[in-house]
Amino acid sequence: MKSPVVKTFLAGIAFGMGITALSLYAQKPGCFVASLDTIAEMGRARRAKEEKNKFLRKRLKAMGFSDKEINENL
């Protein structure tokens, strides 16, 4: 495995363990689940926007716009 992959993997494990510990400590896992759902929803919205921009970029490129013009408008 490459170093960035290992770092990301270990960061994910540490984050998960931290959230679990906080949930058990607070005895209110619903609060943490709600915040994690919010974070997940933000990620989904960001990915949807990226996909939309990717689609629009392809369409504008096919219509003959330059990369500079596309970057100014997106």
N, CA, C and O atoms as a GROMACS GRO file, in nm:
protein
  296
    1MET      N    1   0.084  -0.118   0.000
    1MET     CA    2   0.000   0.000   0.000
    1MET      C    3   0.088   0.125   0.000
    1MET      O    4   0.197   0.126   0.058
    2LYS      N    5   0.041   0.225  -0.064
    2LYS     CA    6   0.115   0.349  -0.069
    2LYS      C    7   0.093   0.428   0.059
    2LYS      O    8  -0.007   0.409   0.129
    3SER      N    9   0.184   0.515   0.090
    3SER     CA   10   0.180   0.591   0.214
    3SER      C   11   0.053   0.676   0.229
    3SER      O   12  -0.008   0.673   0.336
    4PRO      N   13   0.008   0.752   0.126
    4PRO     CA   14  -0.115   0.831   0.143
    4PRO      C   15  -0.238   0.743   0.170
    4PRO      O   16  -0.328   0.782   0.243
    5VAL      N   17  -0.239   0.625   0.110
    5VAL     CA   18  -0.352   0.534   0.131
    5VAL      C   19  -0.354   0.486   0.275
    5VAL      O   20  -0.460   0.480   0.337
    6VAL      N   21  -0.238   0.453   0.328
    6VAL     CA   22  -0.230   0.406   0.467
    6VAL      C   23  -0.269   0.517   0.562
    6VAL      O   24  -0.341   0.493   0.659
    7LYS      N   25  -0.222   0.639   0.536
    7LYS     CA   26  -0.256   0.752   0.622
    7LYS      C   27  -0.406   0.777   0.623
    7LYS      O   28  -0.464   0.801   0.728
    8THR      N   29  -0.468   0.773   0.506
    8THR     CA   30  -0.612   0.795   0.497
    8THR      C   31  -0.688   0.684   0.568
    8THR      O   32  -0.785   0.712   0.639
    9PHE      N   33  -0.645   0.562   0.551
    9PHE     CA   34  -0.709   0.449   0.616
    9PHE      C   35  -0.700   0.461   0.768
    9PHE      O   36  -0.799   0.442   0.839
   10LEU      N   37  -0.582   0.493   0.818
   10LEU     CA   38  -0.563   0.506   0.962
   10LEU      C   39  -0.640   0.625   1.018
   10LEU      O   40  -0.692   0.619   1.129
   11ALA      N   41  -0.649   0.733   0.941
   11ALA     CA   42  -0.728   0.849   0.985
   11ALA      C   43  -0.876   0.811   0.994
   11ALA      O   44  -0.945   0.854   1.087
   12GLY      N   45  -0.924   0.733   0.900
   12GLY     CA   46  -1.064   0.688   0.904
   12GLY      C   47  -1.092   0.600   1.024
   12GLY      O   48  -1.196   0.613   1.089
   13ILE      N   49  -1.000   0.511   1.054
   13ILE     CA   50  -1.017   0.425   1.171
   13ILE      C   51  -1.016   0.508   1.298
   13ILE      O   52  -1.098   0.487   1.387
   14ALA      N   53  -0.923   0.602   1.309
   14ALA     CA   54  -0.915   0.688   1.428
   14ALA      C   55  -1.042   0.770   1.443
   14ALA      O   56  -1.092   0.787   1.554
   15PHE      N   57  -1.094   0.822   1.332
   15PHE     CA   58  -1.217   0.900   1.337
   15PHE      C   59  -1.333   0.814   1.385
   15PHE      O   60  -1.411   0.856   1.470
   16GLY      N   61  -1.345   0.695   1.331
   16GLY     CA   62  -1.453   0.605   1.372
   16GLY      C   63  -1.443   0.566   1.518
   16GLY      O   64  -1.544   0.562   1.588
   17MET      N   65  -1.323   0.539   1.565
   17MET     CA   66  -1.305   0.504   1.706
   17MET      C   67  -1.337   0.623   1.795
   17MET      O   68  -1.395   0.606   1.902
   18GLY      N   69  -1.299   0.742   1.753
   18GLY     CA   70  -1.329   0.863   1.830
   18GLY      C   71  -1.478   0.888   1.841
   18GLY      O   72  -1.528   0.920   1.949
   19ILE      N   73  -1.549   0.874   1.731
   19ILE     CA   74  -1.695   0.893   1.732
   19ILE      C   75  -1.761   0.788   1.820
   19ILE      O   76  -1.854   0.819   1.895
   20THR      N   77  -1.713   0.665   1.812
   20THR     CA   78  -1.769   0.558   1.896
   20THR      C   79  -1.747   0.589   2.043
   20THR      O   80  -1.838   0.573   2.124
   21ALA      N   81  -1.627   0.632   2.078
   21ALA     CA   82  -1.597   0.664   2.218
   21ALA      C   83  -1.684   0.779   2.266
   21ALA      O   84  -1.736   0.775   2.378
   22LEU      N   85  -1.699   0.881   2.184
   22LEU     CA   86  -1.784   0.994   2.224
   22LEU      C   87  -1.929   0.952   2.242
   22LEU      O   88  -1.996   0.996   2.334
   23SER      N   89  -1.976   0.866   2.154
   23SER     CA   90  -2.114   0.819   2.164
   23SER      C   91  -2.136   0.740   2.292
   23SER      O   92  -2.236   0.760   2.361
   24LEU      N   93  -2.043   0.652   2.323
   24LEU     CA   94  -2.056   0.573   2.445
   24LEU      C   95  -2.043   0.659   2.569
   24LEU      O   96  -2.112   0.637   2.669
   25TYR      N   97  -1.954   0.756   2.564
   25TYR     CA   98  -1.933   0.844   2.679
   25TYR      C   99  -2.056   0.930   2.705
   25TYR      O  100  -2.098   0.946   2.820
   26ALA      N  101  -2.113   0.985   2.601
   26ALA     CA  102  -2.226   1.076   2.616
   26ALA      C  103  -2.358   1.003   2.636
   26ALA      O  104  -2.455   1.061   2.685
   27GLN      N  105  -2.363   0.876   2.599
   27GLN     CA  106  -2.486   0.797   2.608
   27GLN      C  107  -2.600   0.860   2.528
   27GLN      O  108  -2.718   0.838   2.557
   28LYS      N  109  -2.565   0.938   2.431
   28LYS     CA  110  -2.664   0.998   2.342
   28LYS      C  111  -2.618   0.977   2.198
   28LYS      O  112  -2.584   1.073   2.129
   29PRO      N  113  -2.616   0.854   2.153
   29PRO     CA  114  -2.566   0.830   2.017
   29PRO      C  115  -2.652   0.893   1.909
   29PRO      O  116  -2.605   0.915   1.798
   30GLY      N  117  -2.778   0.922   1.940
   30GLY     CA  118  -2.865   0.984   1.840
   30GLY      C  119  -2.814   1.119   1.795
   30GLY      O  120  -2.827   1.156   1.678
   31CYS      N  121  -2.756   1.193   1.888
   31CYS     CA  122  -2.700   1.325   1.857
   31CYS      C  123  -2.585   1.311   1.759
   31CYS      O  124  -2.576   1.386   1.661
   32PHE      N  125  -2.498   1.215   1.783
   32PHE     CA  126  -2.383   1.195   1.696
   32PHE      C  127  -2.424   1.137   1.562
   32PHE      O  128  -2.366   1.170   1.459
   33VAL      N  129  -2.524   1.050   1.562
   33VAL     CA  130  -2.573   0.993   1.437
   33VAL      C  131  -2.633   1.102   1.350
   33VAL      O  132  -2.612   1.104   1.229
   34ALA      N  133  -2.708   1.194   1.413
   34ALA     CA  134  -2.766   1.304   1.337
   34ALA      C  135  -2.658   1.391   1.276
   34ALA      O  136  -2.670   1.433   1.161
   35SER      N  137  -2.551   1.419   1.352
   35SER     CA  138  -2.445   1.502   1.297
   35SER      C  139  -2.370   1.429   1.186
   35SER      O  140  -2.331   1.490   1.087
   36LEU      N  141  -2.351   1.298   1.200
   36LEU     CA  142  -2.287   1.220   1.094
   36LEU      C  143  -2.374   1.216   0.970
   36LEU      O  144  -2.323   1.220   0.858
   37ASP      N  145  -2.506   1.207   0.988
   37ASP     CA  146  -2.597   1.210   0.874
   37ASP      C  147  -2.586   1.344   0.801
   37ASP      O  148  -2.590   1.350   0.678
   38THR      N  149  -2.574   1.452   0.878
   38THR     CA  150  -2.560   1.584   0.819
   38THR      C  151  -2.432   1.593   0.738
   38THR      O  152  -2.432   1.646   0.626
   39ILE      N  153  -2.323   1.541   0.793
   39ILE     CA  154  -2.195   1.543   0.722
   39ILE      C  155  -2.204   1.459   0.595
   39ILE      O  156  -2.153   1.498   0.490
   40ALA      N  157  -2.270   1.343   0.604
   40ALA     CA  158  -2.286   1.257   0.487
   40ALA      C  159  -2.370   1.326   0.380
   40ALA      O  160  -2.340   1.316   0.261
   41GLU      N  161  -2.475   1.397   0.421
   41GLU     CA  162  -2.560   1.468   0.326
   41GLU      C  163  -2.482   1.579   0.256
   41GLU      O  164  -2.500   1.603   0.137
   42MET      N  165  -2.396   1.647   0.331
   42MET     CA  166  -2.313   1.752   0.271
   42MET      C  167  -2.220   1.692   0.167
   42MET      O  168  -2.198   1.751   0.061
   43GLY      N  169  -2.164   1.575   0.196
   43GLY     CA  170  -2.076   1.507   0.101
   43GLY      C  171  -2.150   1.466  -0.025
   43GLY      O  172  -2.098   1.481  -0.136
   44ARG      N  173  -2.272   1.414  -0.008
   44ARG     CA  174  -2.353   1.376  -0.124
   44ARG      C  175  -2.387   1.496  -0.209
   44ARG      O  176  -2.383   1.489  -0.332
   45ALA      N  177  -2.420   1.609  -0.145
   45ALA     CA  178  -2.453   1.730  -0.219
   45ALA      C  179  -2.330   1.781  -0.295
   45ALA      O  180  -2.343   1.827  -0.409
   46ARG      N  181  -2.213   1.774  -0.233
   46ARG     CA  182  -2.090   1.818  -0.299
   46ARG      C  183  -2.061   1.731  -0.421
   46ARG      O  184  -2.025   1.782  -0.527
   47ARG      N  185  -2.076   1.599  -0.405
   47ARG     CA  186  -2.051   1.509  -0.518
   47ARG      C  187  -2.152   1.531  -0.630
   47ARG      O  188  -2.116   1.525  -0.748
   48ALA      N  189  -2.276   1.557  -0.595
   48ALA     CA  190  -2.378   1.583  -0.697
   48ALA      C  191  -2.344   1.711  -0.774
   48ALA      O  192  -2.361   1.717  -0.896
   49LYS      N  193  -2.297   1.813  -0.702
   49LYS     CA  194  -2.260   1.938  -0.768
   49LYS      C  195  -2.140   1.915  -0.860
   49LYS      O  196  -2.136   1.969  -0.971
   50GLU      N  197  -2.043   1.836  -0.815
   50GLU     CA  198  -1.927   1.805  -0.900
   50GLU      C  199  -1.969   1.731  -1.026
   50GLU      O  200  -1.919   1.760  -1.135
   51GLU      N  201  -2.061   1.636  -1.012
   51GLU     CA  202  -2.110   1.562  -1.129
   51GLU      C  203  -2.183   1.654  -1.225
   51GLU      O  204  -2.169   1.643  -1.347
   52LYS      N  205  -2.263   1.746  -1.170
   52LYS     CA  206  -2.336   1.840  -1.254
   52LYS      C  207  -2.239   1.930  -1.330
   52LYS      O  208  -2.256   1.953  -1.449
   53ASN      N  209  -2.137   1.980  -1.259
   53ASN     CA  210  -2.037   2.065  -1.325
   53ASN      C  211  -1.960   1.988  -1.432
   53ASN      O  212  -1.927   2.043  -1.536
   54LYS      N  213  -1.931   1.862  -1.405
   54LYS     CA  214  -1.861   1.779  -1.502
   54LYS      C  215  -1.946   1.763  -1.629
   54LYS      O  216  -1.896   1.774  -1.741
   55PHE      N  217  -2.075   1.736  -1.608
   55PHE     CA  218  -2.168   1.721  -1.721
   55PHE      C  219  -2.178   1.852  -1.800
   55PHE      O  220  -2.171   1.851  -1.922
   56LEU      N  221  -2.194   1.965  -1.727
   56LEU     CA  222  -2.203   2.095  -1.795
   56LEU      C  223  -2.074   2.128  -1.869
   56LEU      O  224  -2.079   2.184  -1.978
   57ARG      N  225  -1.960   2.094  -1.810
   57ARG     CA  226  -1.831   2.120  -1.874
   57ARG      C  227  -1.822   2.045  -2.007
   57ARG      O  228  -1.776   2.101  -2.106
   58LYS      N  229  -1.866   1.918  -2.008
   58LYS     CA  230  -1.863   1.841  -2.132
   58LYS      C  231  -1.954   1.902  -2.238
   58LYS      O  232  -1.917   1.910  -2.355
   59ARG      N  233  -2.074   1.944  -2.195
   59ARG     CA  234  -2.167   2.003  -2.291
   59ARG      C  235  -2.113   2.133  -2.348
   59ARG      O  236  -2.120   2.156  -2.469
   60LEU      N  237  -2.059   2.219  -2.260
   60LEU     CA  238  -2.006   2.346  -2.308
   60LEU      C  239  -1.884   2.326  -2.398
   60LEU      O  240  -1.866   2.398  -2.496
   61LYS      N  241  -1.803   2.227  -2.365
   61LYS     CA  242  -1.686   2.196  -2.448
   61LYS      C  243  -1.732   2.150  -2.587
   61LYS      O  244  -1.674   2.188  -2.689
   62ALA      N  245  -1.839   2.068  -2.589
   62ALA     CA  246  -1.892   2.020  -2.717
   62ALA      C  247  -1.952   2.134  -2.798
   62ALA      O  248  -1.956   2.129  -2.921
   63MET      N  249  -2.001   2.238  -2.730
   63MET     CA  250  -2.059   2.353  -2.800
   63MET      C  251  -1.953   2.448  -2.853
   63MET      O  252  -1.984   2.542  -2.926
   64GLY      N  253  -1.826   2.424  -2.815
   64GLY     CA  254  -1.718   2.504  -2.871
   64GLY      C  255  -1.661   2.609  -2.778
   64GLY      O  256  -1.579   2.690  -2.822
   65PHE      N  257  -1.699   2.611  -2.652
   65PHE     CA  258  -1.644   2.707  -2.559
   65PHE      C  259  -1.503   2.665  -2.518
   65PHE      O  260  -1.472   2.546  -2.511
   66SER      N  261  -1.418   2.764  -2.491
   66SER     CA  262  -1.282   2.734  -2.448
   66SER      C  263  -1.280   2.702  -2.299
   66SER      O  264  -1.377   2.729  -2.227
   67ASP      N  265  -1.170   2.644  -2.253
   67ASP     CA  266  -1.155   2.611  -2.112
   67ASP      C  267  -1.161   2.736  -2.025
   67ASP      O  268  -1.217   2.733  -1.915
   68LYS      N  269  -1.104   2.844  -2.074
   68LYS     CA  270  -1.104   2.970  -1.997
   68LYS      C  271  -1.247   3.021  -1.979
   68LYS      O  272  -1.285   3.063  -1.869
   69GLU      N  273  -1.325   3.018  -2.086
   69GLU     CA  274  -1.465   3.065  -2.077
   69GLU      C  275  -1.546   2.974  -1.984
   69GLU      O  276  -1.630   3.022  -1.908
   70ILE      N  277  -1.522   2.845  -1.991
   70ILE     CA  278  -1.595   2.751  -1.905
   70ILE      C  279  -1.560   2.774  -1.759
   70ILE      O  280  -1.648   2.774  -1.673
   71ASN      N  281  -1.432   2.793  -1.730
   71ASN     CA  282  -1.390   2.816  -1.592
   71ASN      C  283  -1.446   2.945  -1.535
   71ASN      O  284  -1.478   2.952  -1.416
   72GLU      N  285  -1.460   3.047  -1.619
   72GLU     CA  286  -1.517   3.173  -1.572
   72GLU      C  287  -1.665   3.158  -1.536
   72GLU      O  288  -1.713   3.225  -1.445
   73ASN      N  289  -1.736   3.072  -1.606
   73ASN     CA  290  -1.880   3.058  -1.585
   73ASN      C  291  -1.918   2.949  -1.486
   73ASN      O  292  -2.029   2.952  -1.432
   74LEU      N  293  -1.830   2.854  -1.461
   74LEU     CA  294  -1.860   2.748  -1.363
   74LEU      C  295  -1.789   2.783  -1.240
   74LEU      O  296  -1.797   2.711  -1.141
   0.00000   0.00000   0.00000
